[in-house]
Amino acid sequence: MTVRYRWFSQRRKLKDQKWPCTHWRGFMVGVAGLLFVAFAILDYPVGLMARDLSGPIREYGEFITHFGQSEWILITSVLVFALGMTAAGAADEADRRTRAKGVFLAQAASFVFAAVALSGLAVNLLKGLIGRPRPNMLVYYDLSPFAFDPMSFAGQYSSFPSGHATTVAAIFTAAAFFLPRHRILFFSLAVCIAMSRIIVGAHYPSDVIAGLAFGSWFTYLTAIIFSRYRMVFSIDPHGWPVPRNGFSALKPEFMRKHPHHAAPQTDLDLTTQKGH
């Protein structure tokens, strides 16, 4: 067995590791409650209200909704992966720090690409299987939000869950795993961008809630799988993915803060000394 494949097999060890607590019970209960409220109270009136929105609110929705498209993050991930692999390959054999930075950057880009691309494929399959009509079918054809047409795979019957909300949740959940101190900011941004799909009349509130839940959970499971191969993440005692290396480790040397050493004591230094 070559060194490359031996390295990979040594990091696999799936059967020897216990899967972390996935917090699925609380998550499922919370999402189910939100979906019930949205289905029962919000979907029908909000679907009708969206057609009458105009002015700055409509313009905001039409502008911000483009950030939920996956193409820009997928292309960026590929470029970052190529940059990391190039940096790792071009480094000298003795320069282990640069090689480690390049490998970590490439692995992180692979994780983001996998989370966004695979969640997008999965949600598109779900949309076709469920076959929920979009809000414009309610506005123009008086078709109920619950007039499902399963297995239709038609564009007008692909409302649940929201694909844009899934992509947004995948992106910002990944960002929250890398920078956990800013997770509240990332959560707020994800909700604001995802809600734009309601403003433009493309989805019901329950579609957006389901998309956010699906994208964040899919990204969480992807992070766990990466951690099983000791790539990008490790799992903390509470079952949450934490980066094996912080992004501060990727800073070039000239951007690092080097500690300032105190000047040596001299006989001319008249400042108060400890113990005197």
NUDREN-133267 format. One record per atom (N, C-alpha, C): y negated, z, x. Coordinates in steps of 0.001 Angstrom, whole numbers, padded with zeros to 6 digits, always signed. Example, Ala and Ser with C-alpha at 12.3 -4.5 7.8 and 13.67 -1.06 7.14 Angstrom:
2
+005690+007800+013190/+004500+007800+012300/+003300+007800+013200/+002250+007080+012850/+001060+007140+013670/-000030+007870+012900/
END
This chain:
276
+001193+000000+000856/+000000+000000+000000/-001242+000000+000891/-002189-000882+000607/-003389-000969+001416/-004258+000254+001188/-005207+000450+002114/-006085+001610+002022/-006899+001560+000740/-007340+000355+000340/-008168+000241-000854/-007421+000723-002087/-006186+000256-002275/-005432+000638-003471/-004926+002076-003375/-004685+002570-002161/-004309+003964-002015/-005472+004866-002421/-006681+004475-002035/-007870+005237-002420/-007997+005298-003933/-007739+004164-004600/-007866+004121-006043/-006785+004965-006717/-005563+004885-006222/-004473+005627-006847/-004644+007123-006654/-005208+007534-005524/-005431+008953-005288/-006465+009521-006245/-007371+008693-006728/-008404+009150-007637/-008006+009011-009102/-006844+008442-009366/-006438+008200-010740/-005905+009464-011388/-004805+009969-011001/-004227+011263-011377/-004547+011665-012815/-004397+010762-013746/-004747+011071-015128/-003819+012116-015733/-002537+012062-015374/-001568+012958-015993/-001695+014389-015488/-002331+014557-014336/-002420+015890-013742/-003676+016629-014167/-004559+015984-014923/-005820+016602-015299/-005852+016831-016804/-006403+017958-017190/-006600+018214-018602/-007894+017546-019056/-007830+016956-020240/-009051+016365-020778/-010007+017475-021174/-011298+017288-020902/-012259+018345-021222/-012452+018483-022722/-013077+019585-023097/-013440+019771-024504/-014412+018674-024904/-014093+017935-025923/-014930+016797-026322/-015908+017137-027435/-015934+018399-027872/-016917+018841-028866/-016874+017986-030124/-015728+017426-030439/-015675+016448-031507/-015797+017090-032889/-015364+018336-033033/-015407+018945-034367/-016843+019119-034860/-017664+019760-034049/-019055+019950-034441/-019790+018639-034606/-019493+017700-033720/-020144+016398-033795/-019769+015684-035089/-018483+015673-035433/-018023+014995-036637/-018607+015624-037899/-018658+016947-037939/-019210+017627-039112/-020693+017303-039277/-021437+017354-038178/-022867+017055-038244/-023147+015628-038682/-022434+014673-038102/-022641+013273-038462/-022232+013015-039905/-021109+013602-040327/-020657+013420-041706/-021683+013961-042699/-022287+015099-042376/-023309+015650-043260/-024532+014757-043352/-024993+014255-042222/-026154+013364-042226/-025857+012069-042986/-024654+011531-042801/-024298+010295-043505/-024220+010523-045010/-023696+011663-045426/-023609+011958-046854/-024997+012013-047487/-025924+012696-046820/-027298+012785-047335/-027941+011404-047387/-027742+010613-046347/-028333+009281-046315/-027757+008386-047404/-026435+008396-047544/-025798+007590-048587/-026274+008001-049982/-026340+009313-050226/-026605+009806-051571/-028083+009755-051959/-028972+009944-050975/-030383+010132-051314/-031301+009054-050740/-031065+008647-049502/-032063+007862-048786/-031881+006351-048874/-030647+005867-048833/-030424+004443-048620/-031090+003559-049671/-030851+003841-050934/-031366+002962-051994/-032894+002928-052032/-033599+004082-052118/-035070+004014-052167/-035701+003495-050884/-035133+003851-049741/-035705+003372-048472/-035484+001875-048320/-034321+001372-048777/-034077-000065-048728/-035078-000846-049537/-035490-000319-050692/-036513-000982-051506/-037904-000812-050913/-038163+000338-050315/-039482+000620-049779/-039808-000257-048576/-038790-000616-047799/-039034-001366-046568/-039698-002703-046828/-039462-003303-048007/-040034-004624-048287/-041549-004562-048480/-042081-003380-048830/-043509-003233-049101/-044297-002735-047901/-043617-002478-046789/-044330-002007-045605/-045136-003149-044994/-046328-002820-044550/-047187-003829-043924/-048136-003127-042962/-048933-003918-042277/-049928-003350-041392/-049339-002808-040110/-049940-001746-039553/-049508-001224-038246/-048058-000759-038226/-047570-000195-039332/-046190+000299-039340/-045211-000860-039176/-045451-001928-039908/-044573-003098-039793/-044667-003716-038407/-045881-003793-037857/-046058-004361-036529/-045375-003500-035471/-045454-002189-035641/-044764-001294-034712/-043264-001545-034749/-042707-001633-035949/-041272-001859-036072/-040836-003173-035461/-041588-004228-035710/-041222-005538-035182/-041339-005595-033668/-042254-004806-033103/-042406-004791-031646/-041329-003944-030982/-041120-002739-031490/-040235-001796-030807/-038769-002144-030990/-038442-002898-032042/-037032-003188-032297/-036401-004054-031212/-037217-004795-030477/-036668-005655-029417/-036071-004841-028270/-036472-003586-028131/-035911-002753-027069/-034470-002356-027362/-034002-002608-028580/-032628-002315-028910/-031659-003438-028595/-032156-004529-028040/-031281-005622-027645/-030619-005294-026317/-029365-005664-026208/-028579-005244-025044/-028741-006150-023835/-029290-007347-024011/-029303-008309-022905/-030056-007781-021696/-031200-007138-021925/-032027-006720-020794/-031342-005646-019964/-030646-004721-020605/-029990-003661-019842/-028730-004184-019158/-028043-005139-019773/-026844-005700-019144/-027209-006495-017892/-028249-007305-017986/-028687-008084-016825/-029163-007160-015711/-029924-006134-016079/-030397-005176-015072/-029232-004460-014409/-028210-004106-015186/-027043-003419-014614/-026326-004298-013600/-026192-005578-013917/-025532-006499-012987/-026335-006613-011693/-027655-006701-011809/-028494-006808-010611/-028416-005533-009766/-028428-004375-010417/-028335-003111-009674/-026968-002977-009018/-025918-003410-009719/-024574-003387-009122/-024529-004255-007865/-025102-005458-007939/-025119-006342-006775/-025931-005732-005638/-027048-005078-005978/-027870-004433-004954/-027107-003306-004265/-026422-002484-005049/-025667-001379-004460/-024536-001853-003567/-023787-002860-004020/-022685-003372-003219/-023188-004056-001948/-024324-004732-002054/-024900-005379-000870/-025339-004339+000154/-025984-003270-000348/-026425-002207+000566/-025237-001530+001232/-024177-001289+000470/-022997-000640+001048/-022291-001545+002041/-022229-002837+001750/-021548-003766+002646/-022323-004080+003904/-023662-004032+003812/-024484-004371+004967/-024693-003195+005916/-024365-001989+005467/-024589-000808+006311/-023579-000771+007453/-023978-000161+008549/-023082+000001+009688/-021940+000953+009333/-020858+000847+010064/-019701+001703+009821/-020057+003180+009973/-020959+003482+010913/-021320+004874+011161/-022340+005414+010160/-023012+004514+009434/-024052+004934+008495/-023404+005257+007151/-022744+006380+007086/-022010+006744+005879/-022944+007079+004726/-024138+007585+005028/-025062+007956+003961/-025507+006713+003188/-025884+005658+003877/-026319+004441+003201/-025179+003822+002410/-023991+003831+002990/-022842+003284+002269/-022556+004082+001010/-022651+005406+001093/-022410+006248-000079/-023461+005997-001162/-024719+005822-000746/-025767+005520-001718/-025488+004201-002434/-025098+003190-001681/-024818+001897-002280/-023657+001948-003258/-022599+002660-002874/-021424+002763-003754/-021782+003521-005022/-022515+004623-004890/-022898+005393-006079/-023778+004569-007004/-024711+003815-006448/-025590+002974-007260/-024792+001908-007997/-023830+001298-007320/-022985+000289-007958/-022122+000894-009054/-021576+002072-008809/-020753+002728-009820/-021585+003128-011043/-022795+003615-010799/-023662+003985-011912/-024018+002771-012760/-024304+001642-012113/-024599+000413-012847/-023386-000059-013636/-022195+000103-013059/-020968-000273-013769/-020776+000587-015010/-021074+001876-014895/-020943+002763-016049/-021879+002349-017177/-023137+002088-016860/-024096+001685-017894/-023674+000366-018531/-023240-000589-017716/-022799-001878-018240/-021610-001693-019182/-020629-000895-018768/-019435-000690-019589/-019789+000002-020895/-020636+001031-020836/-020993+001766-022048/-021715+000874-023047/-022670+000077-022569/-023460-000763-023478/-022651-001962-023969/-021969-002641-023068/-021240-003854-023454/-020056-003536-024365/-019249-002560-023999/-018055-002261-024785/-018403-001630-026130/-019424-000779-026166/-019838-000224-027463/-020394-001318-028362/-021085-002303-027774/-021591-003411-028572/-020472-004247-029168/-019458-004535-028368/-018310-005286-028891/-017588-004510-029989/-017405-003225-029768/-016687-002400-030752/-017463-002298-032059/-018787-002126-031975/-019556-001972-033208/-019625-003283-033983/-019645-004402-033287/-019632-005684-033993/-018320-005895-034737/-017234-005449-034144/-015952-005523-034840/-015958-004623-036072/-016497-003408-035940/-016572-002503-037077/-017431-003070-038200/-018564-003663-037843/-019455-004232-038849/-018732-005279-039690/-017940-006133-039022/-017208-007158-039751/-016103-006586-040616/-015429-005540-040116/-014356-004930-040887/-014880-004205-042120/-016024-003540-041989/-016569-002762-043104/-017267-003668-044121/-018094-004605-043647/-018719-005584-044529/-019732-005014-045501/-020673-004218-045006/-021719-003670-045893/-022896-004640-045966/-023436-004896-047168/-024577-005827-047279/-025834-005229-046666/-026667-006094-046132/-027930-005662-045543/-028961-005376-046643/-030037-004661-046312/-031044-004326-047331/-031676-005533-048017/-031778-006684-047345/-032382-007842-048012/-031531-008343-049178/-030235-008015-049164/-029380-008362-050298/-029717-007493-051510/-030198-006275-051263/-030660-005412-052346/-031992-005905-052887/-032879-006329-052006/-034224-006721-052403/-034215-008036-053181/-033480-009027-052690/-033551-010361-053270/-032430-010669-054261/-031299-009984-054131/-030161-010285-055007/-029708-009078-055824/-030447-007960-055714/-030125-006739-056445/-028684-006314-056203/-028249-006456-054952/-026889-006108-054578/-026876-004685-054040/-026087-003829-054617/-026055-002410-054263/-025709-002211-052788/-026233-001135-052180/-025840-000822-050799/-024355-000527-050645/-023677-000289-051757/-022258+000061-051708/-021360-001094-052161/-021930-002283-052234/-021135-003461-052611/-020486-004046-051359/-019522-003337-050815/-018888-003733-049563/-018030-004986-049761/-017973-005783-048710/-017107-006967-048680/-016327-006923-047362/-015266-006106-047299/-014547-005915-046030/-013964-007215-045495/-013921-007274-044182/-013314-008406-043460/-014063-009715-043678/-015306-009658-044108/-016047-010905-044348/-016587-011495-043043/-017045-010626-042120/-017626-011047-040836/-018800-012007-041041/-019508-011839-042145/-020704-012645-042413/-021937-011859-041993/-022991-012584-041583/-024190-011927-041096/-024860-011052-042134/-024831-011463-043397/-025457-010686-044452/-024631-009458-044838/-023408-009382-044369/-022536-008245-044638/-022146-007554-043324/-023139-007296-042509/-022889-006646-041208/-023922-005558-040960/-024114-004719-041964/-025168-003713-041880/-024704-002393-041279/-023446-002017-041493/-022969-000684-041092/-021866-000795-040052/-022042-000130-038893/-023208+000597-038369/-024226-000377-037740/-025370+000136-037397/-026400-000679-036755/-026053-000955-035299/-026011-002236-034927/-025720-002594-033544/-026854-002215-032609/-028113-002410-033056/-029251-002026-032220/-029256-000522-031957/-028983+000269-033002/-028955+001725-032827/-027836+002133-031879/-026702+001448-031945/-025603+001742-031028/-026014+001486-029589/-026667+000354-029346/-027111+000027-027986/-028139+001034-027483/-029095+001373-028330/-030132+002337-027937/-029502+003688-027607/-028559+004130-028433/-027899+005408-028180/-027109+005372-026884/-026431+004256-026608/-025668+004144-025364/-026585+004226-024146/-027708+003539-024206/-028639+003530-023075/-029205+004914-022814/-029709+005554-023851/-030394+006833-023646/-029422+007986-023471/-028216+007884-023982/-027214+008907-023677/-026829+008835-022205/-026666+007613-021684/-026395+007458-020253/-027539+008034-019430/-028781+007762-019844/-029933+008303-019124/-029942+009827-019174/-029546+010406-020323/-029514+011864-020443/-028447+012476-019553/-027326+011779-019345/-026304+012289-018437/-026794+012269-016987/-027557+011254-016624/-028067+011166-015258/-029224+012142-015026/-030064+012331-016040/-031242+013197-015922/-031222+014202-017070/-030349+015188-017012/-030170+016083-018164/-031395+016904-018516/-032302+017128-017592/-033490+017921-017908/-034432+017197-018866/-034276+015877-018991/-035136+015089-019876/-034388+014598-021113/-033296+015256-021467/-032468+014759-022562/-033195+014794-023905/-034091+015764-024120/-034835+015805-025384/-035750+014600-025501/-036383+014223-024402/-037229+013025-024397/-036394+011785-024703/-035243+011658-024073/-034398+010486-024306/-033895+010443-025750/-033548+011603-026301/-033104+011644-027691/-034227+011196-028624/-035442+011651-028362/-036584+011273-029206/-036857+009778-029125/-036774+009219-027922/-036997+007780-027770/-035923+006976-028501/-034673+007418-028406/-033586+006715-029079/-033803+006696-030588/-034208+007827-031157/-034427+007890-032604/-035602+007006-033012/-036691+007048-032252/-037871+006244-032585/-037560+004749-032561/-036836+004302-031548/-036509+002881-031451/-035512+002485-032536/-034516+003329-032769/-033506+002998-033776/-034105+002940-035175/-035065+003802-035481/-035674+003805-036805/-036447+002528-037094/-036791+001781-036062/-037492+000521-036285/-036636-000464-037060/-035315-000311-037006/-034431-001202-037761/-034571-000990-039268/-034962+000219-039662/-035240+000487-041074/-036576-000121-041462/-037565-000013-040583/-038903-000523-040868/-038887-002034-041094/-038128-002761-040287/-038080-004223-040421/-037134-004671-041518/-036481-003735-042196/-035618-004072-043316/-034267-004623-042926/-033803-004329-041708/-032517-004857-041252/-031366-003907-041536/-031664-002589-041724/-030596-001616-041912/-031054-000488-042822/-030081+000176-043412/-030312+001404-044173/-030324+002600-043211/-030873+003735-043663/-030850+004933-042807/-029446+005328-042363/-028468+005239-043246/-027103+005614-042854/-026555+004685-041781/-026962+003413-041796/-026530+002482-040745/-027029+002941-039382/-028285+003375-039350/-028893+003806-038093/-028252+005107-037609/-028012+006037-038518/-027371+007300-038136/-025984+007032-037559/-025224+006175-038236/-023874+005866-037749/-023926+005154-036400/-024892+004257-036212/-025012+003555-034939/-025369+004486-033797/-026307+005408-034046/-026675+006376-033012/-025486+007261-032640/-024746+007709-033661/-023590+008564-033397/-022509+007813-032634/-022247+006579-033045/-021201+005799-032394/-021560+005478-030947/-022793+005072-030697/-023202+004729-029340/-023187+005916-028401/-023654+007068-028870/-023676+008251-028003/-022265+008753-027729/-021406+008754-028736/-020039+009222-028541/-019253+008268-027650/-019451+006970-027827/-018761+005992-026991/-019180+006158-025529/-020454+006394-025289/-020935+006596-023919/-020367+007871-023327/-020249+008906-024126/-019661+010160-023661/-018207+009958-023236/-017438+009251-024047/-016043+008991-023689/-015946+008107-022448/-016853+007151-022312/-016862+006304-021113/-017149+007133-019871/-018064+008090-019979/-018367+008969-018846/-017158+009819-018474/-016409+010282-019466/-015213+011063-019180/-014182+010219-018428/-014006+008976-018884/-013044+008088-018212/-013470+007840-016772/-014747+007602-016529/-015222+007415-015156/-014980+008669-014328/-015183+009828-014931/-014978+011068-014180/-013519+011248-013798/-012601+010715-014599/-011176+010831-014287/-010815+010070-013014/-011592+009049-012711/-011392+008290-011484/-012353+008748-010383/-013011+009884-010630/-013969+010455-009673/-015077+009477-009331/-015531+008777-010318/-016644+007851-010148/-017822+008322-010994/-018974+008410-010378/-020264+008696-011010/-020360+010147-011494/-019399+010598-012307/-019515+011900-012954/-018390+012847-012576/-018688+014126-012749/-017682+015170-012822/-017941+015915-014128/-016993+016731-014557/-017122+017441-015823/-017422+018906-015547/-018494+019423-016161/-018847+020824-015951/-017954+021727-016807/-018035+023043-016633/-017155+023948-017386/-017294+023856-018897/-018401+023318-019390/-018612+023193-020827/-018117+021851-021367/-017564+021012-020498/-017028+019744-020952/-018010+018598-020961/-019178+018744-020318/-020180+017682-020310/-020180+016964-018961/-020379+015644-018969/-020444+014904-017705/-021731+015220-016948/-021610+015460-015676/-022761+015659-014797/-022592+014721-013605/-023671+014128-013109/-023544+013179-011996/-023034+013848-010733/-022136+013177-010058/-021601+013706-008810/-022661+013720-007729/-023601+012820-007819/-024743+012775-006904/-025985+012546-007737/-027029+013323-007474/-028275+013116-008192/-029007+011887-007693/-029908+011371-008525/-030670+010205-008111/-031634+010535-006981/-031929+011807-006774/-032777+012172-005640/-032110+011814-004320/-030758+011749-004332/-030044+011385-003104/-030230+009924-002748/-030715+009113-003697/-030911+007691-003436/-032277+007392-002835/-033147+008409-002717/-034468+008168-002172/-034392+007765-000704/-035217+006796-000282/-035294+006486+001151/-035811+007690+001921/-035561+007688+003208/-035925+008835+004033/-037427+009101+004016/-038234+008037+003983/-039683+008251+004076/-040236+008871+002788/-039451+008845+001680/-039903+009438+000421/-039407+010869+000246/-038590+011342+001145/-038060+012695+001017/-039093+013719+001480/-039061+014869+000856/-039943+015961+001232/-039256+016804+002301/-039785+016726+003492/-039209+017499+004581/-039904+018856+004655/-039170+019914+004836/-039795+021249+004870/-040739+021388+006066/-041833+022061+005812/-042810+022312+006883/-042458+023625+007566/-042244+023551+008857/-041905+024754+009618/-043190+025502+009984/-043133+026814+009894/-044306+027627+010215/-044651+027510+011694/-045943+027545+011974/-046396+027454+013364/-045978+028706+014125/-045656+028568+015403/-045231+029744+016182/-046355+030759+016314/-045970+032044+016350/-046938+033130+016452/-047536+033159+017862/-048840+033380+017907/-049524+033478+019198/-050312+034785+019242/-050816+035138+020417/-051610+036359+020563/-052944+036249+019869/-053405+035021+019595/-054707+034837+018971/-054630+034862+017456/-053425+034948+016899/-053280+034962+015459/-053572+036369+014962/-054689+036496+014245/-055156+037817+013806/-054786+038136+012387/-053967+037305+011722/-053582+037595+010350/-052665+038807+010291/-052644+039422+009129/-051830+040640+008954/-050373+040323+009109/-049663+041106+009869/-048247+040884+010115/-047419+041903+009326/-046242+041480+008911/-045360+042346+008148/-044929+043542+009023/-045071+044705+008487/-044646+045912+009177/-045743+046577+009970/-046955+045991+009969/-048070+046593+010719/-049136+047072+009762/
END
